Amino acid sequence: MNSRLILKRARPLVGVTILILAWWALAASKIFDPVLLPTPVASLQALIQSFVSGGLAGDFAVTVYRTTAALAIGSAIAIPLGIILGANKDVYESVEFVIDFFRSTPTSAMFPLFLVLFGVGDKTKIAVAAFGCALVILFNVAYGVINSRKTRVLAGKVMGASRLRILFDIYLLESLSQTFVGLRNGVSLALVIVIVAEMFIGSTDGLGRRLIDSQMTFDMPTMYATIFVSGALGYALNWLFFFVEKRVVHWGGK
Amino acid sequence: MADAVRVDSPLRPRPSAPQSTPAAHITIRGLKKSFQDAVVYDDFSLDLARGKVVSVFGPNGCGKSTLINMVSGLIPCDAGQILFDGKTIEHTRIGYVFQNYREALFPWLRAIDNIHYPLRIMGLDRAARQQRVDKLLAMFDVPIDFNRFPYELSGGQQQTISIMRALVVDPEVLFMDEPFSALDYEMTLFMRDQVQRVLTSTATTTVIVSHDLEEAVFLADEVLLLSRRPTRIAALVAVPIARPRDMDTLSEAEFVRIKTECLNIFRREAKL
Protein backbone atom coordinates (compact mmCIF):
# COMPACT_ATOMS: atom_id res chain seq x y z
CA MET A 1 0.00 0.00 0.00
CA ASN A 2 1.45 3.37 -0.92
CA SER A 3 1.45 6.40 1.31
CA ARG A 4 -1.24 8.25 -0.68
CA LEU A 5 -3.68 5.43 -0.11
CA ILE A 6 -2.92 5.36 3.61
CA LEU A 7 -3.49 9.13 3.77
CA LYS A 8 -6.81 8.70 1.93
CA ARG A 9 -7.95 6.00 4.34
CA ALA A 10 -6.93 8.03 7.37
CA ARG A 11 -8.67 11.22 6.27
CA PRO A 12 -12.01 10.57 8.04
CA LEU A 13 -10.09 10.33 11.32
CA VAL A 14 -8.76 13.88 11.01
CA GLY A 15 -12.00 15.51 12.21
CA VAL A 16 -12.28 13.13 15.17
CA THR A 17 -8.70 13.83 16.21
CA ILE A 18 -9.20 17.60 15.96
CA LEU A 19 -12.38 17.39 18.04
CA ILE A 20 -10.75 15.34 20.81
CA LEU A 21 -7.62 17.53 20.85
CA ALA A 22 -9.72 20.72 21.03
CA TRP A 23 -11.85 19.24 23.80
CA TRP A 24 -8.76 18.13 25.70
CA ALA A 25 -7.06 21.55 25.29
CA LEU A 26 -10.19 23.40 26.45
CA ALA A 27 -10.58 21.14 29.46
CA ALA A 28 -6.89 21.36 30.35
CA SER A 29 -6.85 25.16 30.04
CA LYS A 30 -9.62 25.30 32.66
CA ILE A 31 -11.39 28.18 30.83
CA PHE A 32 -14.62 26.40 31.71
CA ASP A 33 -15.44 25.00 35.12
CA PRO A 34 -13.94 21.46 35.24
CA VAL A 35 -17.25 20.27 36.64
CA LEU A 36 -19.02 21.37 33.44
CA LEU A 37 -16.29 20.28 31.05
CA PRO A 38 -14.39 17.20 32.25
CA THR A 39 -11.41 15.96 30.26
CA PRO A 40 -11.93 13.36 27.51
CA VAL A 41 -10.15 10.84 29.70
CA ALA A 42 -12.54 11.41 32.64
CA SER A 43 -15.52 11.06 30.28
CA LEU A 44 -14.12 7.89 28.79
CA GLN A 45 -13.63 6.49 32.29
CA ALA A 46 -17.23 7.43 33.13
CA LEU A 47 -18.38 5.75 29.93
CA ILE A 48 -16.62 2.49 30.75
CA GLN A 49 -17.63 2.63 34.38
CA SER A 50 -21.28 3.35 33.47
CA PHE A 51 -21.34 0.41 31.14
CA VAL A 52 -19.68 -1.98 33.59
CA SER A 53 -21.54 -1.13 36.78
CA GLY A 54 -23.61 2.02 36.29
CA GLY A 55 -26.56 0.55 34.40
CA LEU A 56 -25.83 2.35 31.09
CA ALA A 57 -26.00 -0.97 29.25
CA GLY A 58 -29.52 -1.53 30.55
CA ASP A 59 -30.69 1.97 29.58
CA PHE A 60 -29.05 1.53 26.19
CA ALA A 61 -30.86 -1.77 25.64
CA VAL A 62 -34.23 -0.25 26.64
CA THR A 63 -33.81 2.66 24.21
CA VAL A 64 -32.75 0.29 21.41
CA TYR A 65 -35.76 -1.90 22.14
CA ARG A 66 -38.21 1.04 22.04
CA THR A 67 -36.69 2.48 18.87
CA THR A 68 -36.69 -0.81 16.96
CA ALA A 69 -40.20 -1.69 18.18
CA ALA A 70 -41.43 1.72 17.00
CA LEU A 71 -39.69 1.28 13.65
CA ALA A 72 -41.04 -2.25 13.22
CA ILE A 73 -44.63 -1.19 13.94
CA GLY A 74 -44.27 1.97 11.88
CA SER A 75 -42.92 0.18 8.81
CA ALA A 76 -45.36 -2.73 9.10
CA ILE A 77 -48.17 -0.19 8.74
CA ALA A 78 -46.51 2.31 6.42
CA ILE A 79 -44.92 0.10 3.75
CA PRO A 80 -48.03 -1.79 2.54
CA LEU A 81 -50.14 1.34 2.92
CA GLY A 82 -47.58 3.43 1.03
CA ILE A 83 -47.53 0.96 -1.86
CA ILE A 84 -51.32 0.92 -2.13
CA LEU A 85 -51.54 4.72 -1.89
CA GLY A 86 -48.73 5.26 -4.36
CA ALA A 87 -50.24 2.89 -6.90
CA ASN A 88 -53.63 4.63 -6.76
CA LYS A 89 -53.09 8.23 -7.73
CA ASP A 90 -56.66 9.26 -6.92
CA VAL A 91 -56.53 7.80 -3.42
CA TYR A 92 -53.13 9.33 -2.79
CA GLU A 93 -54.29 12.76 -3.88
CA SER A 94 -57.27 12.51 -1.53
CA VAL A 95 -55.14 11.82 1.54
CA GLU A 96 -51.97 13.69 0.57
CA PHE A 97 -52.92 16.76 2.58
CA VAL A 98 -53.62 14.76 5.76
CA ILE A 99 -50.29 12.92 5.48
CA ASP A 100 -48.40 16.14 4.75
CA PHE A 101 -50.11 17.91 7.63
CA PHE A 102 -49.23 15.31 10.25
CA ARG A 103 -45.78 14.86 8.78
CA SER A 104 -45.22 18.56 9.32
CA THR A 105 -46.68 18.53 12.83
CA PRO A 106 -43.90 18.17 15.43
CA THR A 107 -44.40 14.68 16.81
CA SER A 108 -43.59 16.00 20.30
CA ALA A 109 -46.84 17.98 20.07
CA MET A 110 -48.63 14.63 19.97
CA PHE A 111 -47.22 13.50 23.36
CA PRO A 112 -50.21 14.69 25.43
CA LEU A 113 -52.66 13.00 23.08
CA PHE A 114 -50.77 9.70 23.19
CA LEU A 115 -50.48 9.97 27.00
CA VAL A 116 -54.26 10.18 27.18
CA LEU A 117 -54.68 7.29 24.75
CA PHE A 118 -52.02 4.89 26.07
CA GLY A 119 -51.24 6.08 29.63
CA VAL A 120 -47.70 6.39 30.98
CA GLY A 121 -45.40 3.53 30.11
CA ASP A 122 -43.62 1.79 27.30
CA LYS A 123 -46.68 1.73 25.07
CA THR A 124 -46.95 5.50 24.81
CA LYS A 125 -43.30 6.00 23.90
CA ILE A 126 -43.35 3.26 21.30
CA ALA A 127 -46.70 4.37 19.88
CA VAL A 128 -45.74 8.02 19.48
CA ALA A 129 -42.39 7.12 17.90
CA ALA A 130 -44.11 4.60 15.61
CA PHE A 131 -46.59 7.30 14.60
CA GLY A 132 -43.80 9.72 13.72
CA CYS A 133 -41.68 7.30 11.73
CA ALA A 134 -44.69 5.69 10.01
CA LEU A 135 -45.57 9.02 8.38
CA VAL A 136 -42.02 9.53 7.14
CA ILE A 137 -41.84 5.99 5.77
CA LEU A 138 -45.34 6.18 4.27
CA PHE A 139 -44.51 9.38 2.43
CA ASN A 140 -41.28 7.95 1.03
CA VAL A 141 -42.76 4.61 -0.05
CA ALA A 142 -45.68 6.31 -1.80
CA TYR A 143 -43.27 8.72 -3.45
CA GLY A 144 -41.08 5.80 -4.57
CA VAL A 145 -44.07 4.01 -6.09
CA ILE A 146 -45.35 7.14 -7.84
CA ASN A 147 -41.95 7.73 -9.41
CA SER A 148 -41.29 4.12 -10.33
CA ARG A 149 -40.51 3.09 -13.90
CA LYS A 150 -43.90 2.63 -15.51
CA THR A 151 -42.44 0.38 -18.20
CA ARG A 152 -41.94 -2.43 -15.67
CA VAL A 153 -45.52 -2.11 -14.52
CA LEU A 154 -46.68 -2.28 -18.15
CA ALA A 155 -44.44 -5.30 -18.66
CA GLY A 156 -46.20 -7.00 -15.75
CA LYS A 157 -49.56 -5.99 -17.15
CA VAL A 158 -48.97 -7.51 -20.60
CA MET A 159 -47.90 -10.73 -18.88
CA GLY A 160 -51.33 -10.80 -17.31
CA ALA A 161 -50.17 -10.18 -13.72
CA SER A 162 -52.98 -9.40 -11.27
CA ARG A 163 -53.17 -6.04 -9.52
CA LEU A 164 -51.98 -7.60 -6.28
CA ARG A 165 -48.99 -9.24 -7.97
CA ILE A 166 -48.07 -5.98 -9.67
CA LEU A 167 -48.25 -4.23 -6.29
CA PHE A 168 -45.96 -6.63 -4.48
CA ASP A 169 -43.80 -8.11 -7.27
CA ILE A 170 -43.12 -4.84 -9.03
CA TYR A 171 -44.14 -1.71 -7.11
CA LEU A 172 -42.68 -2.97 -3.83
CA LEU A 173 -39.29 -3.66 -5.41
CA GLU A 174 -39.36 -0.60 -7.65
CA SER A 175 -39.84 1.64 -4.62
CA LEU A 176 -37.30 -0.17 -2.44
CA SER A 177 -34.53 2.46 -2.77
CA GLN A 178 -36.91 5.19 -1.70
CA THR A 179 -38.30 2.92 1.04
CA PHE A 180 -34.79 2.70 2.49
CA VAL A 181 -34.54 6.49 2.45
CA GLY A 182 -37.76 6.47 4.46
CA LEU A 183 -36.46 3.79 6.84
CA ARG A 184 -33.23 5.71 7.50
CA ASN A 185 -35.09 8.94 8.16
CA GLY A 186 -37.70 7.03 10.13
CA VAL A 187 -35.24 5.33 12.45
CA SER A 188 -33.47 8.64 13.15
CA LEU A 189 -36.79 10.26 13.96
CA ALA A 190 -37.89 7.31 16.11
CA LEU A 191 -34.68 7.56 18.14
CA VAL A 192 -35.17 11.31 18.68
CA ILE A 193 -38.77 10.82 19.79
CA VAL A 194 -37.95 7.90 22.10
CA ILE A 195 -35.16 9.82 23.83
CA VAL A 196 -37.30 12.95 24.27
CA ALA A 197 -40.18 10.80 25.53
CA GLU A 198 -37.87 9.11 28.02
CA MET A 199 -36.82 12.53 29.29
CA PHE A 200 -40.23 14.02 29.76
CA ILE A 201 -42.98 11.48 29.96
CA GLY A 202 -42.68 9.59 33.21
CA SER A 203 -39.86 7.21 32.49
CA THR A 204 -37.65 5.26 34.86
CA ASP A 205 -35.15 4.01 32.33
CA GLY A 206 -33.65 4.63 28.89
CA LEU A 207 -30.91 6.94 27.62
CA GLY A 208 -33.18 9.99 27.83
CA ARG A 209 -33.91 9.36 31.51
CA ARG A 210 -30.18 8.89 32.21
CA LEU A 211 -29.35 12.19 30.47
CA ILE A 212 -31.87 14.14 32.57
CA ASP A 213 -30.75 12.39 35.78
CA SER A 214 -27.08 13.12 35.19
CA GLN A 215 -27.88 16.73 34.37
CA MET A 216 -29.87 17.15 37.61
CA THR A 217 -27.08 15.64 39.74
CA PHE A 218 -24.35 17.50 37.83
CA ASP A 219 -22.76 14.17 36.95
CA MET A 220 -21.23 15.64 33.83
CA PRO A 221 -18.94 12.73 32.83
CA THR A 222 -21.99 10.44 32.76
CA MET A 223 -23.92 12.99 30.74
CA TYR A 224 -21.16 13.27 28.14
CA ALA A 225 -20.85 9.49 28.10
CA THR A 226 -24.62 9.16 27.51
CA ILE A 227 -24.63 11.81 24.78
CA PHE A 228 -21.81 9.92 23.11
CA VAL A 229 -23.68 6.61 23.38
CA SER A 230 -26.86 8.19 21.94
CA GLY A 231 -24.87 9.58 19.03
CA ALA A 232 -23.15 6.26 18.44
CA LEU A 233 -26.53 4.52 18.49
CA GLY A 234 -28.01 6.92 15.93
CA TYR A 235 -24.96 6.59 13.72
CA ALA A 236 -24.92 2.80 13.99
CA LEU A 237 -28.63 2.52 13.09
CA ASN A 238 -28.13 4.72 10.05
CA TRP A 239 -25.06 2.77 8.98
CA LEU A 240 -26.89 -0.52 9.48
CA PHE A 241 -29.65 0.55 7.11
CA PHE A 242 -27.09 1.74 4.54
CA PHE A 243 -25.37 -1.63 4.77
CA VAL A 244 -28.61 -3.59 4.41
CA GLU A 245 -29.73 -1.36 1.53
CA LYS A 246 -26.51 -1.99 -0.40
CA ARG A 247 -27.06 -5.71 0.01
CA VAL A 248 -30.78 -5.79 -0.71
CA VAL A 249 -31.11 -3.12 -3.42
CA HIS A 250 -28.10 -4.43 -5.33
CA TRP A 251 -29.44 -2.94 -8.57
CA GLY A 252 -29.65 0.59 -7.12
CA GLY A 253 -28.16 3.26 -9.38
CA LYS A 254 -27.35 0.75 -12.13
CA MET B 1 -60.77 -8.74 -65.69
CA ALA B 2 -58.84 -10.56 -63.02
CA ASP B 3 -57.23 -7.34 -61.87
CA ALA B 4 -60.48 -5.82 -60.68
CA VAL B 5 -60.80 -8.51 -57.98
CA ARG B 6 -57.52 -7.45 -56.41
CA VAL B 7 -59.07 -4.33 -54.93
CA ASP B 8 -60.63 -6.49 -52.24
CA SER B 9 -57.54 -8.58 -51.61
CA PRO B 10 -56.39 -8.72 -47.98
CA LEU B 11 -53.33 -6.68 -48.89
CA ARG B 12 -55.48 -3.68 -49.65
CA PRO B 13 -57.93 -3.18 -46.82
CA ARG B 14 -60.49 -0.50 -47.39
CA PRO B 15 -60.55 2.37 -44.92
CA SER B 16 -63.78 1.25 -43.30
CA ALA B 17 -65.15 -2.10 -42.20
CA PRO B 18 -63.74 -4.59 -44.67
CA GLN B 19 -64.91 -8.17 -44.34
CA SER B 20 -62.54 -10.14 -42.24
CA THR B 21 -60.48 -12.46 -44.43
CA PRO B 22 -59.99 -16.09 -43.43
CA ALA B 23 -56.27 -15.62 -42.88
CA ALA B 24 -56.73 -12.55 -40.66
CA HIS B 25 -55.53 -12.99 -37.11
CA ILE B 26 -55.95 -9.47 -35.79
CA THR B 27 -58.96 -7.41 -36.91
CA ILE B 28 -59.10 -3.73 -36.09
CA ARG B 29 -62.38 -1.92 -36.75
CA GLY B 30 -63.33 1.74 -36.41
CA LEU B 31 -60.46 2.63 -34.09
CA LYS B 32 -60.50 6.16 -32.67
CA LYS B 33 -57.89 7.87 -30.51
CA SER B 34 -57.22 11.50 -29.64
CA PHE B 35 -54.66 13.10 -27.36
CA GLN B 36 -55.99 16.42 -26.06
CA ASP B 37 -57.00 18.13 -29.33
CA ALA B 38 -54.89 16.05 -31.69
CA VAL B 39 -56.86 13.36 -33.51
CA VAL B 40 -54.44 10.51 -34.08
CA TYR B 41 -56.82 7.81 -35.25
CA ASP B 42 -60.30 8.30 -36.63
CA ASP B 43 -62.18 5.28 -37.95
CA PHE B 44 -59.05 3.23 -38.55
CA SER B 45 -59.52 -0.37 -39.72
CA LEU B 46 -56.96 -3.02 -40.54
CA ASP B 47 -56.55 -6.78 -40.84
CA LEU B 48 -53.28 -8.45 -39.93
CA ALA B 49 -52.53 -11.90 -41.26
CA ARG B 50 -51.77 -14.93 -39.13
CA GLY B 51 -48.17 -15.97 -38.66
CA LYS B 52 -46.82 -12.96 -40.54
CA VAL B 53 -44.33 -10.37 -39.42
CA VAL B 54 -45.67 -6.86 -40.00
CA SER B 55 -43.45 -3.79 -39.68
CA VAL B 56 -45.13 -0.50 -38.91
CA PHE B 57 -43.41 2.50 -40.46
CA GLY B 58 -44.48 6.11 -40.87
CA PRO B 59 -43.71 9.79 -40.29
CA ASN B 60 -42.84 11.08 -36.82
CA GLY B 61 -45.83 11.48 -34.56
CA CYS B 62 -48.19 9.47 -36.76
CA GLY B 63 -48.85 7.14 -33.85
CA LYS B 64 -46.88 3.98 -34.66
CA SER B 65 -46.32 3.17 -31.01
CA THR B 66 -49.81 4.37 -30.15
CA LEU B 67 -51.20 1.81 -32.58
CA ILE B 68 -49.39 -1.19 -31.12
CA ASN B 69 -50.00 0.04 -27.58
CA MET B 70 -53.74 0.13 -28.27
CA VAL B 71 -53.70 -3.23 -30.02
CA SER B 72 -51.69 -4.78 -27.17
CA GLY B 73 -54.03 -3.25 -24.58
CA LEU B 74 -51.40 -1.05 -22.91
CA ILE B 75 -53.42 2.09 -23.56
CA PRO B 76 -57.18 2.32 -24.08
CA CYS B 77 -58.69 3.40 -27.39
CA ASP B 78 -61.51 5.97 -27.47
CA ALA B 79 -63.70 3.81 -29.69
CA GLY B 80 -63.47 0.81 -31.95
CA GLN B 81 -62.90 -2.89 -31.67
CA ILE B 82 -59.75 -4.98 -31.75
CA LEU B 83 -60.12 -8.75 -31.90
CA PHE B 84 -57.64 -11.62 -32.03
CA ASP B 85 -59.29 -14.59 -33.69
CA GLY B 86 -62.53 -13.05 -32.49
CA LYS B 87 -61.28 -12.80 -28.89
CA THR B 88 -60.56 -9.64 -26.93
CA ILE B 89 -57.08 -8.85 -25.63
CA GLU B 90 -57.99 -10.13 -22.12
CA HIS B 91 -58.34 -13.63 -23.55
CA THR B 92 -55.25 -13.44 -25.72
CA ARG B 93 -51.71 -14.42 -24.72
CA ILE B 94 -49.31 -11.77 -25.94
CA GLY B 95 -45.66 -10.90 -25.67
CA TYR B 96 -44.35 -7.34 -25.73
CA VAL B 97 -40.77 -6.19 -26.22
CA PHE B 98 -40.16 -2.62 -25.09
CA GLN B 99 -37.71 -0.23 -26.68
CA ASN B 100 -36.05 0.50 -23.36
CA TYR B 101 -34.87 -2.87 -22.07
CA ARG B 102 -33.22 -1.22 -19.08
CA GLU B 103 -36.57 -0.07 -17.81
CA ALA B 104 -38.46 -3.17 -18.88
CA LEU B 105 -36.45 -6.02 -17.35
CA PHE B 106 -36.67 -6.64 -13.61
CA PRO B 107 -33.25 -5.73 -12.22
CA TRP B 108 -33.95 -7.57 -8.96
CA LEU B 109 -34.24 -10.87 -10.81
CA ARG B 110 -31.42 -12.78 -12.50
CA ALA B 111 -31.70 -13.05 -16.29
CA ILE B 112 -33.03 -16.61 -16.05
CA ASP B 113 -35.62 -15.59 -13.45
CA ASN B 114 -36.74 -12.73 -15.68
CA ILE B 115 -37.49 -15.33 -18.34
CA HIS B 116 -39.26 -17.55 -15.81
CA TYR B 117 -41.40 -14.72 -14.43
CA PRO B 118 -44.24 -14.66 -17.03
CA LEU B 119 -44.56 -18.44 -16.67
CA ARG B 120 -44.87 -17.96 -12.93
CA ILE B 121 -47.68 -15.49 -13.60
CA MET B 122 -49.35 -18.18 -15.68
CA GLY B 123 -49.14 -20.44 -12.63
CA LEU B 124 -46.86 -23.12 -14.09
CA ASP B 125 -44.87 -25.28 -11.68
CA ARG B 126 -41.12 -25.43 -11.68
CA ALA B 127 -40.80 -28.51 -13.92
CA ALA B 128 -43.17 -27.14 -16.57
CA ARG B 129 -41.39 -23.79 -16.53
CA GLN B 130 -38.00 -25.42 -16.84
CA GLN B 131 -39.17 -27.43 -19.84
CA ARG B 132 -40.41 -24.34 -21.67
CA VAL B 133 -37.31 -22.31 -20.85
CA ASP B 134 -34.99 -25.10 -22.00
CA LYS B 135 -36.84 -25.29 -25.30
CA LEU B 136 -36.53 -21.55 -25.74
CA LEU B 137 -32.83 -21.47 -24.85
CA ALA B 138 -32.20 -24.11 -27.52
CA MET B 139 -33.75 -21.81 -30.14
CA PHE B 140 -31.54 -18.85 -29.29
CA ASP B 141 -27.88 -19.20 -30.02
CA VAL B 142 -26.37 -16.66 -27.69
CA PRO B 143 -23.49 -16.87 -25.24
CA ILE B 144 -25.16 -15.27 -22.23
CA ASP B 145 -24.57 -16.09 -18.57
CA PHE B 146 -28.20 -16.37 -17.53
CA ASN B 147 -27.32 -16.33 -13.85
CA ARG B 148 -26.28 -12.71 -14.04
CA PHE B 149 -28.48 -9.75 -13.21
CA PRO B 150 -29.64 -7.66 -16.21
CA TYR B 151 -27.43 -4.68 -15.30
CA GLU B 152 -24.38 -6.95 -15.53
CA LEU B 153 -25.14 -7.75 -19.19
CA SER B 154 -24.54 -5.77 -22.39
CA GLY B 155 -27.39 -3.90 -24.10
CA GLY B 156 -27.78 -6.52 -26.79
CA GLN B 157 -27.83 -9.30 -24.21
CA GLN B 158 -30.44 -7.45 -22.16
CA GLN B 159 -32.69 -6.99 -25.17
CA THR B 160 -32.21 -10.66 -26.03
CA ILE B 161 -33.44 -11.52 -22.52
CA SER B 162 -36.43 -9.19 -23.08
CA ILE B 163 -37.28 -10.96 -26.33
CA MET B 164 -36.92 -14.37 -24.69
CA ARG B 165 -39.14 -13.23 -21.82
CA ALA B 166 -41.78 -12.19 -24.36
CA LEU B 167 -41.52 -15.44 -26.33
CA VAL B 168 -41.38 -17.92 -23.47
CA VAL B 169 -45.15 -17.86 -22.98
CA ASP B 170 -45.55 -18.96 -26.62
CA PRO B 171 -47.56 -15.84 -27.42
CA GLU B 172 -50.35 -15.74 -29.98
CA VAL B 173 -49.10 -12.28 -30.97
CA LEU B 174 -45.72 -10.67 -30.38
CA PHE B 175 -45.36 -6.88 -30.24
CA MET B 176 -42.02 -5.12 -30.54
CA ASP B 177 -41.68 -1.37 -30.10
CA GLU B 178 -38.46 -0.21 -31.81
CA PRO B 179 -36.64 -3.15 -30.23
CA PHE B 180 -33.18 -2.37 -31.61
CA SER B 181 -33.11 1.41 -31.58
CA ALA B 182 -31.02 1.57 -28.41
CA LEU B 183 -28.37 -0.79 -29.79
CA ASP B 184 -25.30 -0.09 -31.92
CA TYR B 185 -25.33 -1.06 -35.60
CA GLU B 186 -23.27 -4.21 -35.23
CA MET B 187 -25.51 -5.49 -32.46
CA THR B 188 -28.61 -4.50 -34.44
CA LEU B 189 -27.51 -6.64 -37.39
CA PHE B 190 -26.90 -9.59 -35.09
CA MET B 191 -30.23 -9.15 -33.32
CA ARG B 192 -32.20 -8.86 -36.59
CA ASP B 193 -30.72 -12.16 -37.60
CA GLN B 194 -31.64 -13.82 -34.31
CA VAL B 195 -35.17 -12.46 -34.28
CA GLN B 196 -35.80 -13.39 -37.89
CA ARG B 197 -34.59 -16.93 -37.31
CA VAL B 198 -36.70 -17.46 -34.20
CA LEU B 199 -39.85 -15.87 -35.64
CA THR B 200 -39.56 -17.93 -38.80
CA SER B 201 -39.37 -21.12 -36.78
CA THR B 202 -42.23 -20.24 -34.40
CA ALA B 203 -44.46 -18.59 -37.05
CA THR B 204 -45.71 -16.14 -34.44
CA THR B 205 -47.89 -13.27 -35.65
CA THR B 206 -45.64 -10.29 -35.00
CA VAL B 207 -46.06 -6.52 -35.12
CA ILE B 208 -42.83 -4.52 -35.07
CA VAL B 209 -42.63 -0.75 -34.88
CA SER B 210 -39.50 0.49 -36.57
CA HIS B 211 -37.95 3.84 -37.28
CA ASP B 212 -35.45 2.35 -39.70
CA LEU B 213 -36.85 1.57 -43.15
CA GLU B 214 -34.15 -0.95 -44.02
CA GLU B 215 -34.87 -2.83 -40.82
CA ALA B 216 -38.62 -2.60 -41.34
CA VAL B 217 -38.37 -4.17 -44.81
CA PHE B 218 -35.72 -6.70 -43.80
CA LEU B 219 -37.75 -8.19 -40.96
CA ALA B 220 -41.21 -7.98 -42.51
CA ASP B 221 -43.52 -10.12 -44.54
CA GLU B 222 -45.58 -6.96 -44.94
CA VAL B 223 -44.67 -3.33 -44.32
CA LEU B 224 -47.54 -1.22 -43.00
CA LEU B 225 -46.91 2.36 -44.08
CA LEU B 226 -48.88 5.00 -42.20
CA SER B 227 -49.76 8.56 -43.19
CA ARG B 228 -49.51 11.74 -41.17
CA ARG B 229 -52.21 12.45 -38.58
CA PRO B 230 -55.09 11.70 -38.63
CA THR B 231 -53.46 8.43 -39.46
CA ARG B 232 -54.59 6.31 -42.40
CA ILE B 233 -53.03 3.30 -44.05
CA ALA B 234 -50.81 4.70 -46.78
CA ALA B 235 -49.98 1.21 -48.06
CA LEU B 236 -49.49 -2.36 -47.01
CA VAL B 237 -46.50 -3.51 -49.02
CA ALA B 238 -45.73 -7.23 -49.31
CA VAL B 239 -42.11 -8.35 -48.97
CA PRO B 240 -42.03 -11.70 -50.80
CA ILE B 241 -38.33 -12.31 -50.26
CA ALA B 242 -37.31 -15.80 -49.20
CA ARG B 243 -35.99 -16.45 -45.71
CA PRO B 244 -33.54 -16.72 -44.15
CA ARG B 245 -32.50 -13.28 -45.30
CA ASP B 246 -28.96 -12.18 -44.57
CA MET B 247 -26.57 -9.29 -45.10
CA ASP B 248 -26.50 -9.99 -48.85
CA THR B 249 -30.27 -9.60 -49.00
CA LEU B 250 -29.81 -5.91 -48.22
CA SER B 251 -28.21 -5.32 -51.62
CA GLU B 252 -30.39 -7.64 -53.71
CA ALA B 253 -32.42 -5.99 -56.49
CA GLU B 254 -35.79 -7.13 -55.15
CA PHE B 255 -35.01 -5.86 -51.64
CA VAL B 256 -33.81 -2.52 -52.96
CA ARG B 257 -36.89 -2.23 -55.19
CA ILE B 258 -39.30 -2.81 -52.27
CA LYS B 259 -37.35 -0.49 -50.02
CA THR B 260 -37.44 2.22 -52.70
CA GLU B 261 -41.16 1.72 -53.20
CA CYS B 262 -41.71 2.10 -49.44
CA LEU B 263 -39.46 5.13 -49.35
CA ASN B 264 -41.42 6.80 -52.15
CA ILE B 265 -44.71 6.20 -50.36
CA PHE B 266 -43.17 7.47 -47.15
CA ARG B 267 -41.86 10.64 -48.86
CA ARG B 268 -45.25 11.29 -50.36
CA GLU B 269 -46.95 10.84 -46.97
CA ALA B 270 -44.37 12.77 -44.97
CA LYS B 271 -44.36 15.45 -47.69
CA LEU B 272 -40.58 15.50 -47.87
Chai-1 contact restraints between the chains, C-beta under 6 A:
chainA,res_idxA,chainB,res_idxB,connection_type,confidence,min_distance_angstrom,max_distance_angstrom,comment,restraint_id
A,R149,B,E103,contact,1.0,0.0,6.0,A-B,restraint_1
A,T151,B,F98,contact,1.0,0.0,6.0,A-B,restraint_2
A,T151,B,E103,contact,1.0,0.0,6.0,A-B,restraint_3
A,T151,B,A104,contact,1.0,0.0,6.0,A-B,restraint_4
A,L154,B,L74,contact,1.0,0.0,6.0,A-B,restraint_5
A,A155,B,A104,contact,1.0,0.0,6.0,A-B,restraint_6
A,V158,B,I94,contact,1.0,0.0,6.0,A-B,restraint_7
A,V158,B,Y96,contact,1.0,0.0,6.0,A-B,restraint_8
A,M159,B,P118,contact,1.0,0.0,6.0,A-B,restraint_9
A,M159,B,I121,contact,1.0,0.0,6.0,A-B,restraint_10
A,G160,B,I121,contact,1.0,0.0,6.0,A-B,restraint_11
A,A161,B,I121,contact,1.0,0.0,6.0,A-B,restraint_12
A,L173,B,W108,contact,1.0,0.0,6.0,A-B,restraint_13
A,W251,B,P107,contact,1.0,0.0,6.0,A-B,restraint_14
A,W251,B,W108,contact,1.0,0.0,6.0,A-B,restraint_15
A,W251,B,Y151,contact,1.0,0.0,6.0,A-B,restraint_16
A,K254,B,Y151,contact,1.0,0.0,6.0,A-B,restraint_17
